[in-house]
Amino acid sequence: MGKLDGKVAVITGGSSGMAFASAKLFVEEGAYVYITGRRQEALDQAVEQIGRNVTGVRGDASDLDDLDRLFDTVKREKGKIDVLFASAGTAEPAKLGEITEKQFDTTFGLNARGTLFTVQKALPLFNDGGSILMTGSIASIKGWSDYSVYSASKAALHSFARTWLNELKDRKIRVNVLSPGQIQTPIQEQLFDAETKRQFESLIPRGEIGRPEEIATVALFLASDDSSYVNGVELSVDGGTSAI
């Protein structure tokens, strides 16, 4: 008996990294999962690796037409959603004084605006008692140099969660934020050189960077009835980095 037996889950940005690991685990726990990604090749590979009970829908979560196409597909094939993991996001370092309009618009366009409309467009399909979780970041409370735009875009998500849970309380839909710390993901490989990775790893009390699978188990907790009394929290999954 899986923790998500009979559930339908939608995971944006699910073709790689933490969201992919979560999609894989959700399927193992009995869910049927829809994943999105911007690159068809990566999406196809993710679907093949998961192997069953998964559908890939190519799309950009900052594009409202792509979101409509995603939820039209879910409506046509399953007619409901029990779990929404709004995980699509982006990051680009830029110091104050060097931030461009494009960097700001791209980051907020996906991380904040895209997340909001992902949730809003999913609501007509949502079963009462469902679970919404969003991928935040401990950067939103740490104030790391060069990441003010990214950090602010992720800080918006906890504000969303606090308001939305109030608006959705009659439907008993929970809304939480999963905020990872330093995790070994493809985007981290793109953003950080070896020295930066060592610096980030040195901040983790356990002395070891996190793995996507360690985020997936927490996502499963927030998606399932195991977290039935958890609502409106920002749960840091960072090996203790944000605590010291």
N, C-alpha and C positions, 0 to 999 in steps of 0.2 A: 504494500500500500504506500503510494507516494504522497508527499506533502501537498502536491498540486494536481492530484488525480482529477481529470475531467475539466480542468481549468483551461481557459484560453488566455495566453499572455502575448503582449506586444512589446518588443524591445527595439528602440531606435538605436542606430549606431552599433547594431549587433553583429557586424561582420568581422570584428577583431577585438582583441584586448579583453577588458573586464566584462563588457556587455556580451561578447561571444562566449566567454566562460560561463556567464550567468545563463545564457540561452541553452547551452549544453546541459547544465545542471537542471534547469527547469524541465527540460524534456525527460531527463532521467528520473525526475520526480513526478512524472505523469502529465505534464502540461502539453498542449499543442501551442507552438510558439511561432509568431511572425517576427522576422527580423528585417531591419532595413540597413542599407549602406549606400554610399554614393557610387562605388565602383562595382560594376556587374561581376567582374572576374573574382574579386574578393568575396562578394556575396555568394556566388556560386560555390566557391571553395568552402565557405562556412557551412552552407547547407549540406554539402557532400560530407563534411567532417561530422556534423551532428547526426546525419544519417536517416532520421525518421521524425515524423510529427513536427515538421518545420517547413515554413514557406518563406522564401526571400522575396522582398519587394524593393526594387531599387528606388532610391529617392533621397532627397536632401531635406532634413527636418526643418530647415529654414525656408523652404519653398512650400507655400500653402497648397498649391496644386498637387505637389507630390504627397503631402499629408492627406489630401482628399482621396487620392488614388489608393493610398495605403488602407485607409479606413473603409473605403468602398469595397476593397478586396476582402477585408475581414467580415464586413457585413454580409457580403454575398456568400462567403464560404462557411462562416461559423455563426454569424448573427449576434455575437456577444463578445464582451471582453471582461475578464475577471482581474487581470493584472496588467498594469501599464508601467513599464520601466523606461522612462524618458532619459536616455543615456547619451544621445548624440551631443557632441560638444567639440570645441576647438580651443586652441591656445596659441598665442604668438607673443613672445616677449617684446616689450617696448618700454623704455624709460620715459618718465614725465619730461616733456620738452621735445620728445621725438615721436610721440604717438600721432598717427595719421587718422583722418576721418575713416578711411577704408578699414584700418585695423579695428577701430572702435565698432563700426557698423557690422563688420563680419563677426566679431566676437559676441557682441550683444545680440546680433541677428540670429545666431544659432543657439547660444547658451541660454539666453533669457527669452527672447521673442519666440524662438523655435520651440522651446520647452512649453511655454504658455499655450501656444496654439496646438501643439501635440496633445496636451491634456484636454483642452477645450473641444477639439474635434473628436476626441475619443469618448467624451461623456455620453452622447446619445446611445452608445452601444454598451455602456458600462452596467454590469449587474450591481444591484445594491449589495453592500458588504464587501465590495472589491478593495483592491489595494493599488495606490499610485505611489511609485517611488521615483525619485529624480537623482541623477548623479551630480553632487556638489563637488567641493574640494576643500581641504583644510587650508588652502591658500586664502580662502575668504576670511580667515581669522588670524593668519600668521603675518601678513604684511610683507611678503617677500619682494625684494627689489625687482623691478622690470615687469612685474605681473599685476599692476594695479587694475588694468582693464579686465583681465581674466578674473581676478579675485572679486571685483565688484559684480561681474556678471554671474558668478556663482553664489555670491552673497544674496542676490535677489531670490534665489530658489527657496531659501528658508522662509523668507517673507511670504512668497507664494504659498508655501505649505501651511503656514499658520492661518492665513486667510481662507484658503480653500477648504481646509478641514472644517471650518466653521460654516462655510457655505454648503458643504456636502454632508453635514452631520445627520440630517434627516434620512439620508440614503445609506448612512453607516459606511461611507467610503473613506478609508484612511489615506493620509497623505504624509509621506516622510521623505527625508533627504539622506542619501547615503554619501558621505564625504570621504573619499579615499585620501590617503597620504601618498607616499612615494611607492609606485607600483611599476613593475617591469612590464611595460606595454610598448607596442610599436610607435605610438606618438612620442613616448619618452625617448626612444632611440633616435627619433628625428630631431627633437628639441635640444637634447643635452649631450655635451661631449663627455669624455671619460672623467675629467676632473670634476665637472659639475655633478655627475652621478655620484662620485665618491663623497663630495660635500653633502649632498642630500642624504646619502646613506649614513653618514656620520651623525646626522641629527636623530636617527631612529634609535630609541633606547635599546632595542634588541640587537642592533647592529647589523641588521639584514633587511634588504628591501623586500617589499611585499610582492605576492604573486597574484595574478588575476583570479585564480581559484579561491584565494582567501577573501576576495571581494564577493565572489559568486555565492559563497555560503551565507554571507550576511544579506545579500540581495534575496536569497531564498527565504531567510528568516522574515524579512520585511514583507515579502510577497505572500507568505503563508499564514495560516491561522496561529502559528507559533507566536506571532507578534500582534495578536488580536487586541491587546491593551496598549499598544504603542502607536501614538498618533501625534504628528506635528513635530517630531524630533529631527535634529540633525545629528546623525550617528557617525562619529569619526572612526574610520577604520584605517589606522595609521601607525600601529605598533607603539603608540604612546607619544608620537612626535608633538602633537598639539597640546599635550598635557604638561610639558616641561618648558 
